[in-house]
Amino acid sequence: MSIYDELDGAMVAVVRPDGTRLNAVAAGKGRAVVLVHGYGVSSQEFSLIQPALVEQGFRVIAYDQRGHGVSTIGRDGASSSALFADLEAVVDQFELDDVTLLGRAMGAFTIVGALAGAGLRRRTRSAVLAAPQTGGLSLDTPLPIRILAAAAQTGVLPQLARVPALGTLSAAQLCGSRAGPDVVQATRRGLASGRRAARGFVAMMRRETVAAQLSRLDLPVTVVRGAEDRAAPSRHAELIVERAPRARHVTVPGAGHMLSFEAPETLVNAIVAGSARPAADGLARGVSR
């Protein structure tokens, strides 16, 4: 399977009360993992991670967040509460327990917000938050990233990404210095696949934050950040490690924001480690490696 390709597995529709239809793909057998993608792309961002987890004996559920991929967006629109409830609905639909959650960027935001609910926390074994964003976007990001965020909020970023030169330049801003051309082009394809329906999430993540929920994350949390991530400044990862009681921090040298493409092995290893660890076991805080 190539980077940013369609996922193999059984497709399942998760229908929400506001009319949203979430597209989910289920594959494999074993302990469950749910994959939650970032803003502007789709579950295809896990095209390198899903098959690796299936091969290691996991049941993997990946879904397109509302307004992304082939999922629709209903009456509740681009709201944080809808994102959080959507994740819990996916876990309910597949009757999952003892689940590990992996989210990148806005996916990490979704997981933190959803885990504020005690019901989902009881059903979650561990979480991996990659290139995490906790809200308050664009407060301290470099100018090129602020320009990309503005293009995303107006809905023109997918059109820009479809122009090869502009799209490659834009995608490169999200990747680290070690990213090869295949990673940059996969990022460009992801951006080009974005939909105008998702543009409201940029404004939502500028207005809102999940910082207040972090102290409730009383389960093992691994925060993975690229050392050269310009889209999610280090303050997001540092805040999670500071406030979540059982969080640890892993830094990937030379990587940027697109960790699903740039460091899939690191994310798979974090999931395997979190799944193997006894649920009652603690994690040392603030460990970087």
C-alpha positions as a Markdown table, in Angstrom:
| # | Residue | x | y | z |
|---|---|---|---|---|
| 1 | Met | 0.0 | 0.0 | 0.0 |
| 2 | Ser | 1.4 | 3.4 | -1.0 |
| 3 | Ile | 1.3 | 6.6 | 1.0 |
| 4 | Tyr | -2.1 | 8.3 | 1.2 |
| 5 | Asp | -3.9 | 5.4 | -0.4 |
| 6 | Glu | -7.4 | 4.0 | 0.3 |
| 7 | Leu | -7.5 | 1.7 | 3.3 |
| 8 | Asp | -8.4 | -2.0 | 3.0 |
| 9 | Gly | -11.2 | -3.3 | 5.1 |
| 10 | Ala | -15.0 | -3.4 | 5.6 |
| 11 | Met | -16.7 | -0.1 | 5.2 |
| 12 | Val | -19.3 | 0.8 | 7.9 |
| 13 | Ala | -21.5 | 3.9 | 8.1 |
| 14 | Val | -21.9 | 5.5 | 11.5 |
| 15 | Val | -25.0 | 7.6 | 11.4 |
| 16 | Arg | -25.2 | 10.5 | 13.8 |
| 17 | Pro | -28.4 | 12.2 | 15.2 |
| 18 | Asp | -27.8 | 15.4 | 13.2 |
| 19 | Gly | -27.7 | 13.6 | 9.9 |
| 20 | Thr | -23.9 | 13.2 | 9.6 |
| 21 | Arg | -22.8 | 9.9 | 8.1 |
| 22 | Leu | -19.3 | 9.0 | 9.2 |
| 23 | Asn | -17.3 | 6.6 | 6.9 |
| 24 | Ala | -15.4 | 4.0 | 8.9 |
| 25 | Val | -13.1 | 1.2 | 7.7 |
| 26 | Ala | -12.5 | -1.8 | 10.0 |
| 27 | Ala | -9.8 | -4.4 | 9.4 |
| 28 | Gly | -8.0 | -7.1 | 11.4 |
| 29 | Lys | -8.8 | -8.9 | 14.7 |
| 30 | Gly | -7.5 | -8.5 | 18.2 |
| 31 | Arg | -7.3 | -5.6 | 20.6 |
| 32 | Ala | -8.9 | -2.5 | 19.1 |
| 33 | Val | -7.2 | 0.6 | 17.9 |
| 34 | Val | -9.1 | 3.7 | 16.6 |
| 35 | Leu | -7.3 | 6.1 | 14.3 |
| 36 | Val | -8.4 | 9.7 | 14.2 |
| 37 | His | -6.9 | 11.9 | 11.4 |
| 38 | Gly | -6.0 | 15.5 | 11.2 |
| 39 | Tyr | -7.6 | 18.5 | 9.7 |
| 40 | Gly | -8.0 | 18.7 | 5.9 |
| 41 | Val | -7.1 | 15.1 | 5.1 |
| 42 | Ser | -8.9 | 11.8 | 5.7 |
| 43 | Ser | -8.5 | 8.4 | 7.2 |
| 44 | Gln | -6.2 | 7.7 | 4.2 |
| 45 | Glu | -3.4 | 9.4 | 6.2 |
| 46 | Phe | -3.1 | 6.1 | 8.0 |
| 47 | Ser | -2.4 | 4.1 | 4.9 |
| 48 | Leu | 1.1 | 3.1 | 6.3 |
| 49 | Ile | -0.1 | 2.6 | 9.8 |
| 50 | Gln | -3.3 | 0.6 | 9.4 |
| 51 | Pro | -1.7 | -2.4 | 7.6 |
| 52 | Ala | 1.2 | -2.5 | 10.0 |
| 53 | Leu | -1.1 | -2.7 | 13.0 |
| 54 | Val | -3.3 | -5.4 | 11.4 |
| 55 | Glu | -0.1 | -7.4 | 10.7 |
| 56 | Gln | 0.7 | -7.2 | 14.4 |
| 57 | Gly | -2.6 | -8.6 | 15.4 |
| 58 | Phe | -4.8 | -5.5 | 16.1 |
| 59 | Arg | -8.4 | -4.7 | 15.1 |
| 60 | Val | -8.1 | -1.3 | 13.5 |
| 61 | Ile | -10.9 | 1.1 | 13.0 |
| 62 | Ala | -10.2 | 4.3 | 11.0 |
| 63 | Tyr | -12.9 | 6.9 | 10.2 |
| 64 | Asp | -13.3 | 10.1 | 8.3 |
| 65 | Gln | -14.1 | 12.9 | 10.7 |
| 66 | Arg | -17.2 | 14.9 | 9.7 |
| 67 | Gly | -16.7 | 17.0 | 6.7 |
| 68 | His | -13.6 | 15.1 | 5.7 |
| 69 | Gly | -13.0 | 12.3 | 3.2 |
| 70 | Val | -16.4 | 10.8 | 2.3 |
| 71 | Ser | -18.1 | 11.6 | 5.6 |
| 72 | Thr | -20.9 | 14.2 | 5.5 |
| 73 | Ile | -21.4 | 17.0 | 7.9 |
| 74 | Gly | -24.9 | 17.4 | 9.4 |
| 75 | Arg | -26.8 | 20.1 | 11.3 |
| 76 | Asp | -24.4 | 20.4 | 14.2 |
| 77 | Gly | -21.7 | 21.5 | 11.7 |
| 78 | Ala | -18.1 | 22.1 | 12.5 |
| 79 | Ser | -18.4 | 22.1 | 16.3 |
| 80 | Ser | -16.0 | 20.6 | 18.8 |
| 81 | Ser | -18.9 | 18.9 | 20.7 |
| 82 | Ala | -19.9 | 17.1 | 17.5 |
| 83 | Leu | -16.3 | 15.9 | 16.9 |
| 84 | Phe | -16.1 | 14.6 | 20.5 |
| 85 | Ala | -19.5 | 12.8 | 20.2 |
| 86 | Asp | -18.6 | 11.4 | 16.8 |
| 87 | Leu | -15.6 | 9.6 | 18.3 |
| 88 | Glu | -17.6 | 8.1 | 21.1 |
| 89 | Ala | -20.2 | 7.0 | 18.6 |
| 90 | Val | -17.6 | 5.2 | 16.6 |
| 91 | Val | -16.4 | 3.3 | 19.7 |
| 92 | Asp | -20.1 | 2.5 | 20.5 |
| 93 | Gln | -20.9 | 1.4 | 17.0 |
| 94 | Phe | -18.1 | -1.2 | 17.0 |
| 95 | Glu | -18.7 | -2.1 | 20.7 |
| 96 | Leu | -15.1 | -1.5 | 21.6 |
| 97 | Asp | -13.6 | -1.8 | 25.0 |
| 98 | Asp | -10.0 | -1.6 | 26.2 |
| 99 | Val | -9.3 | 0.5 | 23.1 |
| 100 | Thr | -6.2 | 2.4 | 22.2 |
| 101 | Leu | -6.8 | 5.8 | 20.5 |
| 102 | Leu | -4.3 | 7.4 | 18.0 |
| 103 | Gly | -5.0 | 10.9 | 16.8 |
| 104 | Arg | -2.8 | 13.4 | 14.8 |
| 105 | Ala | -3.2 | 17.1 | 15.0 |
| 106 | Met | -7.0 | 17.9 | 15.1 |
| 107 | Gly | -7.4 | 14.1 | 15.7 |
| 108 | Ala | -5.5 | 14.6 | 19.0 |
| 109 | Phe | -7.8 | 17.6 | 19.8 |
| 110 | Thr | -10.8 | 15.3 | 19.2 |
| 111 | Ile | -9.4 | 12.5 | 21.4 |
| 112 | Val | -8.6 | 14.8 | 24.3 |
| 113 | Gly | -12.0 | 16.4 | 24.2 |
| 114 | Ala | -13.8 | 13.1 | 23.9 |
| 115 | Leu | -11.9 | 11.6 | 26.8 |
| 116 | Ala | -13.3 | 14.3 | 29.0 |
| 117 | Gly | -16.3 | 12.1 | 29.2 |
| 118 | Ala | -15.9 | 9.4 | 31.9 |
| 119 | Gly | -17.7 | 6.8 | 29.8 |
| 120 | Leu | -15.1 | 6.8 | 27.0 |
| 121 | Arg | -12.2 | 7.0 | 29.5 |
| 122 | Arg | -13.5 | 3.8 | 31.1 |
| 123 | Arg | -13.3 | 2.1 | 27.7 |
| 124 | Thr | -9.9 | 3.4 | 26.7 |
| 125 | Arg | -6.7 | 1.7 | 27.6 |
| 126 | Ser | -4.2 | 4.3 | 26.3 |
| 127 | Ala | -3.9 | 7.2 | 23.8 |
| 128 | Val | -1.2 | 8.3 | 21.4 |
| 129 | Leu | -1.3 | 12.0 | 20.5 |
| 130 | Ala | 0.8 | 12.8 | 17.5 |
| 131 | Ala | 1.7 | 16.3 | 16.4 |
| 132 | Pro | -1.0 | 17.4 | 18.9 |
| 133 | Gln | -3.0 | 20.6 | 18.8 |
| 134 | Thr | -4.9 | 21.6 | 21.9 |
| 135 | Gly | -6.5 | 24.7 | 20.3 |
| 136 | Gly | -5.7 | 28.4 | 20.1 |
| 137 | Leu | -4.2 | 27.9 | 16.6 |
| 138 | Ser | -1.9 | 30.5 | 14.9 |
| 139 | Leu | -0.9 | 32.2 | 18.2 |
| 140 | Asp | 2.8 | 31.5 | 17.7 |
| 141 | Thr | 3.1 | 29.7 | 14.3 |
| 142 | Pro | 5.4 | 31.0 | 11.6 |
| 143 | Leu | 4.0 | 33.2 | 8.8 |
| 144 | Pro | 3.8 | 30.4 | 6.1 |
| 145 | Ile | 1.7 | 28.3 | 8.4 |
| 146 | Arg | -0.6 | 31.2 | 9.2 |
| 147 | Ile | -1.0 | 31.7 | 5.5 |
| 148 | Leu | -1.9 | 28.0 | 5.0 |
| 149 | Ala | -4.4 | 28.3 | 7.9 |
| 150 | Ala | -6.0 | 31.3 | 6.3 |
| 151 | Ala | -6.3 | 29.5 | 3.0 |
| 152 | Ala | -7.9 | 26.5 | 4.8 |
| 153 | Gln | -10.4 | 28.7 | 6.7 |
| 154 | Thr | -11.5 | 30.3 | 3.4 |
| 155 | Gly | -11.8 | 27.0 | 1.7 |
| 156 | Val | -9.2 | 27.6 | -1.0 |
| 157 | Leu | -6.4 | 25.4 | 0.3 |
| 158 | Pro | -7.5 | 22.3 | -1.6 |
| 159 | Gln | -7.5 | 24.3 | -4.9 |
| 160 | Leu | -4.0 | 25.7 | -4.2 |
| 161 | Ala | -2.8 | 22.2 | -3.4 |
| 162 | Arg | -4.0 | 20.9 | -6.7 |
| 163 | Val | -1.5 | 23.2 | -8.5 |
| 164 | Pro | 1.7 | 21.1 | -8.5 |
| 165 | Ala | 4.2 | 23.9 | -7.7 |
| 166 | Leu | 2.0 | 25.7 | -5.1 |
| 167 | Gly | 0.8 | 22.5 | -3.6 |
| 168 | Thr | 4.4 | 21.1 | -3.3 |
| 169 | Leu | 5.5 | 24.3 | -1.6 |
| 170 | Ser | 2.6 | 24.3 | 0.8 |
| 171 | Ala | 3.0 | 20.6 | 1.7 |
| 172 | Ala | 6.7 | 21.1 | 2.3 |
| 173 | Gln | 5.9 | 23.7 | 5.0 |
| 174 | Leu | 4.2 | 20.9 | 7.0 |
| 175 | Cys | 7.1 | 18.4 | 6.7 |
| 176 | Gly | 10.4 | 18.1 | 8.3 |
| 177 | Ser | 13.9 | 18.3 | 6.7 |
| 178 | Arg | 14.1 | 14.5 | 6.5 |
| 179 | Ala | 10.9 | 14.1 | 4.5 |
| 180 | Gly | 11.5 | 12.7 | 1.1 |
| 181 | Pro | 9.6 | 13.7 | -2.1 |
| 182 | Asp | 7.1 | 10.9 | -1.6 |
| 183 | Val | 6.1 | 12.2 | 1.8 |
| 184 | Val | 5.8 | 15.8 | 0.5 |
| 185 | Gln | 3.7 | 14.6 | -2.5 |
| 186 | Ala | 1.5 | 12.4 | -0.2 |
| 187 | Thr | 0.9 | 15.5 | 1.9 |
| 188 | Arg | 0.0 | 17.5 | -1.2 |
| 189 | Arg | -2.5 | 14.9 | -2.2 |
| 190 | Gly | -4.0 | 14.9 | 1.2 |
| 191 | Leu | -4.4 | 18.7 | 1.2 |
| 192 | Ala | -5.8 | 18.6 | -2.4 |
| 193 | Ser | -8.4 | 16.1 | -1.2 |
| 194 | Gly | -9.8 | 18.5 | 1.4 |
| 195 | Arg | -13.4 | 19.8 | 1.2 |
| 196 | Arg | -14.9 | 23.2 | 1.8 |
| 197 | Ala | -17.2 | 21.6 | 4.3 |
| 198 | Ala | -14.3 | 21.3 | 6.7 |
| 199 | Arg | -13.2 | 24.9 | 6.7 |
| 200 | Gly | -15.2 | 25.8 | 9.8 |
| 201 | Phe | -13.0 | 23.6 | 11.9 |
| 202 | Val | -10.0 | 26.0 | 11.5 |
| 203 | Ala | -12.0 | 28.9 | 13.1 |
| 204 | Met | -13.3 | 26.5 | 15.8 |
| 205 | Met | -9.8 | 25.5 | 16.8 |
| 206 | Arg | -8.7 | 29.1 | 16.9 |
| 207 | Arg | -11.5 | 29.9 | 19.3 |
| 208 | Glu | -11.4 | 26.9 | 21.5 |
| 209 | Thr | -9.0 | 24.8 | 23.6 |
| 210 | Val | -9.1 | 21.5 | 25.3 |
| 211 | Ala | -6.5 | 22.5 | 27.8 |
| 212 | Ala | -9.0 | 22.3 | 30.7 |
| 213 | Gln | -9.6 | 18.6 | 29.9 |
| 214 | Leu | -6.0 | 17.5 | 30.1 |
| 215 | Ser | -6.0 | 16.9 | 33.9 |
| 216 | Arg | -8.7 | 14.3 | 33.3 |
| 217 | Leu | -6.5 | 12.1 | 31.1 |
| 218 | Asp | -5.9 | 9.6 | 33.9 |
| 219 | Leu | -4.6 | 6.9 | 31.5 |
| 220 | Pro | -1.3 | 6.2 | 29.7 |
| 221 | Val | -0.7 | 8.9 | 27.1 |
| 222 | Thr | 2.2 | 9.1 | 24.7 |
| 223 | Val | 2.8 | 12.4 | 23.0 |
| 224 | Val | 4.8 | 12.2 | 19.8 |
| 225 | Arg | 6.0 | 15.4 | 18.2 |
| 226 | Gly | 8.3 | 16.1 | 15.3 |
| 227 | Ala | 11.2 | 18.3 | 16.3 |
| 228 | Glu | 10.6 | 20.5 | 13.2 |
| 229 | Asp | 6.8 | 20.7 | 13.5 |
| 230 | Arg | 5.9 | 24.3 | 12.6 |
| 231 | Ala | 2.1 | 23.8 | 12.5 |
| 232 | Ala | 1.8 | 22.5 | 16.1 |
| 233 | Pro | 4.3 | 24.5 | 18.2 |
| 234 | Ser | 5.9 | 22.7 | 21.1 |
| 235 | Arg | 3.7 | 24.4 | 23.6 |
| 236 | His | 0.9 | 22.0 | 22.7 |
| 237 | Ala | 2.9 | 18.9 | 23.5 |
| 238 | Glu | 4.5 | 20.5 | 26.6 |
| 239 | Leu | 1.0 | 21.4 | 28.0 |
| 240 | Ile | -0.2 | 17.8 | 27.6 |
| 241 | Val | 2.8 | 16.4 | 29.4 |
| 242 | Glu | 2.6 | 19.0 | 32.1 |
| 243 | Arg | -1.1 | 18.4 | 32.9 |
| 244 | Ala | -1.9 | 14.8 | 32.0 |
| 245 | Pro | -0.9 | 12.7 | 35.0 |
| 246 | Arg | 0.5 | 9.8 | 33.0 |
| 247 | Ala | 1.9 | 11.3 | 29.9 |
| 248 | Arg | 5.3 | 10.9 | 28.4 |
| 249 | His | 6.9 | 12.8 | 25.5 |
| 250 | Val | 8.6 | 11.3 | 22.4 |
| 251 | Thr | 10.4 | 13.6 | 20.0 |
| 252 | Val | 11.2 | 12.6 | 16.4 |
| 253 | Pro | 14.3 | 14.3 | 15.0 |
| 254 | Gly | 14.0 | 15.8 | 11.6 |
| 255 | Ala | 10.2 | 15.3 | 11.4 |
| 256 | Gly | 7.5 | 17.8 | 11.0 |
| 257 | His | 3.7 | 17.8 | 11.3 |
| 258 | Met | 2.8 | 14.9 | 9.1 |
| 259 | Leu | 4.0 | 12.1 | 11.4 |
| 260 | Ser | 1.7 | 9.5 | 9.9 |
| 261 | Phe | 3.8 | 9.8 | 6.7 |
| 262 | Glu | 7.1 | 10.9 | 8.2 |
| 263 | Ala | 7.4 | 8.5 | 11.2 |
| 264 | Pro | 4.8 | 5.7 | 11.0 |
| 265 | Glu | 7.0 | 3.2 | 12.7 |
| 266 | Thr | 7.3 | 5.5 | 15.8 |
| 267 | Leu | 3.5 | 5.8 | 16.0 |
| 268 | Val | 3.0 | 2.0 | 15.5 |
| 269 | Asn | 5.6 | 1.3 | 18.3 |
| 270 | Ala | 3.8 | 3.7 | 20.6 |
| 271 | Ile | 0.5 | 2.0 | 20.0 |
| 272 | Val | 2.1 | -1.5 | 20.6 |
| 273 | Ala | 3.7 | -0.3 | 23.8 |
| 274 | Gly | 0.6 | 1.3 | 25.1 |
| 275 | Ser | -1.5 | -1.7 | 24.3 |
| 276 | Ala | 0.9 | -4.1 | 26.0 |
| 277 | Arg | 1.2 | -2.1 | 29.1 |
| 278 | Pro | -1.1 | -3.2 | 32.0 |
| 279 | Ala | -4.0 | -0.7 | 32.1 |
| 280 | Ala | -3.3 | 0.1 | 35.8 |
| 281 | Asp | 0.4 | 0.7 | 35.2 |
| 282 | Gly | 1.7 | 4.3 | 35.4 |
| 283 | Leu | 4.0 | 6.2 | 33.1 |
| 284 | Ala | 6.8 | 8.5 | 34.0 |
| 285 | Arg | 6.0 | 12.1 | 33.3 |
| 286 | Gly | 8.0 | 14.2 | 30.9 |
| 287 | Val | 10.3 | 11.4 | 29.6 |
| 288 | Ser | 11.8 | 12.4 | 26.2 |
| 289 | Arg | 13.7 | 10.0 | 24.0 |
